[in-house]
Amino acid sequence: MWNKGFEGWYFKHQLEDDTIALIPGRAASGAFVQLISAAGSRQFDVPALSVDAGVIKAGKCVFSAHGCTVDLPGVSGELAYGPPTPLRADIMGPFRFFPMECRHGVISMGHTLRGSLTIDGTPHRFSGGNGYIEKDSGTSFPRSYLWLQCNDFAAPCSVMVSIACIPFCGMHFTGCICAMIYAGHEYRLATYTGVRIHAASASHICLSQGRLLLKIDITPSQDGHPLRAPVRGSMSGVIRESSNASIFLQLWDNGKQVAALRSDHASFEYVPAAPRSKGAKKP
């Protein structure tokens, strides 16, 4: 039995209007693979999950930075990934050295795809599409957060934003990690680099840092589909993810606009803070 909290990987595959993400993982409640697309979500329990030299084996499925082989009830196929695009440094910055409730990692901001998946007899072909890979580990997802990822724009660009309520040393603070690769440049806006969070809602993100200003307008396609989420090491929680949200992203550097990009294929999760009851004390 895995008793070290949870860990899970997020493998996203997208071509035009078709998006399928596969999430292998393990927790105190067992090993699993989750699937989410615009059509819905599915959860599969698997006998075991192991990791060896970057290769994840979850039941009969195999995942790595080079591709995946999927063999699940009603879902099968093989996908090969082109060279990954890693970030220059760990997205957690200095926080990677501290015990955290949830630790985030970006394995590839973007890569090409080749191959297909078949779901209930319907083929989903992804050759020529875009991929993305990240990882989470720890004990629980934040009690409130937003997460957005997209690498399907008219110009080559990949962006990931996460803003969350973070417990740390007996207190809580709102933390931010954001990475964007555009026109051959990596932009990093984060708590540890001095980001200011001006807005973080279900419809709008606004961040500034030094000379940089990033704005993202969001229109989720629907309320999203349910995914199991970790709570104290067990996959007993539920969050919802939209796999085809519409976004308009704008980036300025020293007052000059360097990007104005739209996409209808962003992945988006939003978990608002629970209403504070009367008389409740701040944490």
N, C-alpha and C positions, 0 to 999 in steps of 0.2 A: 504493500500500500504506500503510495506517495504521500509523505507527511511534511513536505517542505513548502507549504503554501500552495500557490498555483503558478503555472507558467503556460503561456499560450502564444502561438504564432499566427499572424494574419497574412495570408497570401491572396492578393487581389488580382483579378484578371478582367480586363475591360477592352472591348472593341465596339465602337459606335454605341448603340443603345443597350448592348448586352454586357452586364457586369455580374461576375460570380466571385465571391470571396470564400475561401476555405480556411477554417480556424482549427488546427489540431492543438490539443493541449492536455494537461493533466492537473489534477487537484486532489485534495483529500477524498473527494466524492468519486474519483475514478478518472479514467482516460476518456477522451471524446474527440470527435470531429464535428464542427458546426459548419453549415453552409448558409450563405445569405445571397439573395439576388433581388432584382426588382420584383419578382413574382412572389417571394416569401422566404422563409427560413426553415431549416431543418436541423435537428440535433441527433447525432449518432453516438451511442456509447460503444467504445471499442475495448477489447480485452486488456490492452496495455499500450503504453507509449514509451519509446526509448530514444535517446539521442546519442549519436556517436559520430564524432568528427564532422559536426554540422548537418548530419543526415538524421531526419526525424522519421521514425517508423511508428505509425499509429494504426494498430490492427493490420489490415492488408494494404494500407496506404503508405506511401513514401514521399517525403517532402525535403527539398534542399534549396539552396540558392541557385541551383542549376535547372530545377524543374520539379514536377510532381507526377506521381502515378496514383490514381484514385480508384479504389475498389470498395464501394459502399452500396447498401441496398438502393437500387434505382439510380445510382450515380457511378459513372466509370469514365476513364479516359486518361490520356497522358498529355502533358504540356512541357515543353522545353523553354527555358528562359535564356535570353541573351545576357551579355555581361551586366552585372549589377552596377548600380550607381550608389555607392556608399557615401555618407557624409564625411567631411574631413576629420571630425572628432565626435565623440560620444554626445548624443543629443541631451543627456542628463547633465553634462558639464561637471562641476565639482560635486553635485549631489549624488553622483555615482559612488562616492566614497562613504556615504551615510546610509544607515538602514532606512528604507522607505516603504510605505504601505504599498505603493505600486511603482515599479521601475519600468521605464519605457525604453525601447531600443529601435532604431531604424536600421534595417539590414540593406534595403535597396530603395532609393527614392524613385527609381524607374528602370525598366528594362523591357526589351522586346519579348514577344510571345510567339510560340509556334505549337500548333496542335489543337485538340478539341476535347470537350467534355460532353458526355451524353447523360441527360437527365430524363428519366421515364420515357426513354426511346427517342427523345428530341435532341439532335446534335447542336452543340453550341461551339462554333468555331472561333478561335481567338488568334489565328495566325495573322501577324501584322499589328496586333493590339499592344496594349501597354500593361505592365505588371508593377506591383509594389509589394514590399515585404516589411513587416515590423514585428516586434515581440513585446509582450508584457509579462511581468512576473512580480510576485510579492504575496500579499495576503488578501487584499480587497481592492476593488476599484474605488476611486474617490467617491465621497458621498454626493458631490455635485461636480459636474464637469461638462465641457464640450470638446468634441474632437472632430476634425475635418481633414480630409485627404483628397487630393485630386491631381492627376497628371494627364488629363485629357483636355488640351487647349488647342487653339488654332496655331499657336507658336509653341515650341518645345519648352515646357515648364512643368515643374512638380512642386507641390506645396503640401505641408502637413502642419496643422496647428492643434495644440492641446492646451486648454486652460482649465485648471481644476483647483478645488479646495484641498490643500495638502496638510495633513497633520505632521507636525515637526517639533520635536523637543517639548512636548506638552502643550503646544499651541497649534493654531491653524493659520495658514496664509493662502492667498490666491496665487498659484504659480502658473507660469506660462513657458512652454517650449514651442518654438516655431522654426521650421526650416523651409527655405524656398530656393530652388535651383532654376535660374532663368538666364538665358543668353550667356551661358558658360560661367555664371557667377553664383556662388552660394551665399545666400543671405540668412543670417541667424538672429532671431529676436527671442530673448529668453530672460527669465528672472535673474539669472546669474550674469547677464550682460547688460542689465539695466533697463529692460523693457518697461514701458508704462502701458497698462491695460485701460483704455478709455471706454470700451464697450465689449461685452461678451454675452450675447443673447442668442436666442434661436434664430434671429434674423439678421444679426449684424455683429461683426468683429472689427475693432479698431485698435491698433497697436502702434506705438511710436517708440523709437529708440535712437538717440543721437540724431543723425541726419535722415533716418528712415521713417516713413509713415506707411502703414499697411492697412487697407480697408477691404473687407469682404462682406458683400451683401449676399444673404442666403435665402433661398426659397425651397424648403424641403418638399419633396414630391408628395409625401403623405406622412403619417405619424411614424413610419418605419415599421420594421418587422422585429419580432422578439428574438433576443439572443440570451443564453444563459451567461451570468456574470459572477465573478468570485466575491464571496462574503466570508471573511475570516478563513480563507483557505478552501472553502467548499463552493461548488458552482450552484449556489442556492438562490442567487439574485437574478433579476431579469432587467435588461436594458433594451432599448429599441434603436435600430439603425436604419437610416435611409440610404440606399445605394445609388440613387440617381437624383440628388438634390441639384438645383440650379444655383450657380454662384456667379458673381461679378467681382473680380479681384482687381484692385488698383494698388500700385506701389509707387511711392515717390522717394527720391533720394536728393536731399538738399533742395527741396521745393520743385524739382523737375520730375515729371511723371515718366517712369521707366517701363511700366507695364500697365495695361488695361485689358484684361482677358476675361472671357466668359466660357462657362462650361455647363452642360446639363447632366454631367456624370460624376458629381462629387459624392463621396461617402461621408455621412454626417451622423453624429450621435450628440444628443443633448439631454442632460439630466439636471434639471434645475434644483436649486436648494430647496429643501423642505420648508414649509411655512413655520416660522418660529412661534411657539405657543406663548400665550400671555404669561408674563412673569419669568420666562426662560432667560437664563443668564448667558451672556456671550461665552464661547469656549475660550 
